[in-house]
């Protein structure tokens, strides 16, 4: 087994242990999407800590395991802010830290409507070795990830990304559509992409008893995402697209587990993307941080 | 190495901005804030008010609603719904005398500009289960917003829920 695989395995298994030492948390009702966003924001004052893994196959090079830590904070009921740390291990190559992202989502409308818009703004500072495939945009394709990490790390992306999230929930079903526009702050054209998703809890009524395996704790669905070219060549030509099944298990013991099996839909796409994630919510984190900085109780 | 430093600086900036965003209101403004939230009840449209609780009279709905309340609501409204640091008491006449449809409407739409998130991510039956539980609580004497548990009115279902944190 190579050193990269060993390091990757350590990160894979040790990162979730961090969550064990977290203070009081509450049962979340998390959606199962890993790429698409719905219109629900983090509850104000709460911090959600998430860890995600992606195993991806790679033609003409080695498979990889990409991972990220995500810190999601509800600043207000209409504003959620997030911070990501990204990394990846390419089998037979190396393990690298690939950058960070700062993300903000703003709810636009005061009340719930048939379609609810949320504005998403993100700044990315990542290297070309970033293999999360968290957003597929422009003409991104599998061939872009085939080089060795040493070469990929030479490439830097300082990117601003905007999304319009349109989402609604009806009869237990959530439907969401995300339109993406990204601009590398160097002299690159605007690139575009999309993500769509649908999901539903397996049961709509809650049971009168607390239970781990009750059907209402499981939310299942599907998502699809891909690139739409850039300003000079908008469209589906030479773009990558994926479809994935997704499921979330919201445990009464305060954990949420997510699983996703994604498949590339054309020759530009990775054949297989297996993802899993674990998250935990810390209630009242904002108050704790304020007290730490000398605020009054 | 520079990337690590940048990442650390960004996370420090984020922590400070999060702490500043979480400005805690002193009690006087808390009462004003609560009054503004109660006022939202009167904004429910007639069609929403007229909705009947399809789970009315179902004892399982109250028990399930209690579980949901513990999971999603106690953080703001307190363990016994008597009010918390962020959310108002639900044991007041404004809430207890409101039509079930009005409470359902508030749960669905939240009071976003005043800090209450939308809860439409809970399926409709679960929101009705929450309504059943909240309506089962009855009116209690007012207590200081950060005080001890409220005194429930006789016959109301404000006994401490089992297994709560």
Interface residues (C-beta under 8 A of the other chain):
Chain A: X24 X26 X27 X29 X31 X38 X40 X41 X43 X44 X45 X46 X47 X71 X73 X74 X75 X76 X77 X78 X79 X81 X83 X85 X97 X99 X100 X102 X107 X110 X111 X112 X125 X127 X169 X171 X172 X174 X201 X204 X205 X206 X207 X208 X209 X210 X216 X252 X283 X284 X285 X286 X287 X289 X290 X292 X293 X295 X296 X297
Chain B: X3 X4 X6 X7 X10 X11 X14 X15 X16 X17 X18 X19 X21 X22 X23 X24 X60 X63 X64 X65 X67 X68 X71 X72 X75 X85 X86 X108 X109 X110 X111 X112 X113 X114 X115 X116 X117 X118 X120 X121 X122 X123 X124 X125 X126 X129 X163 X165
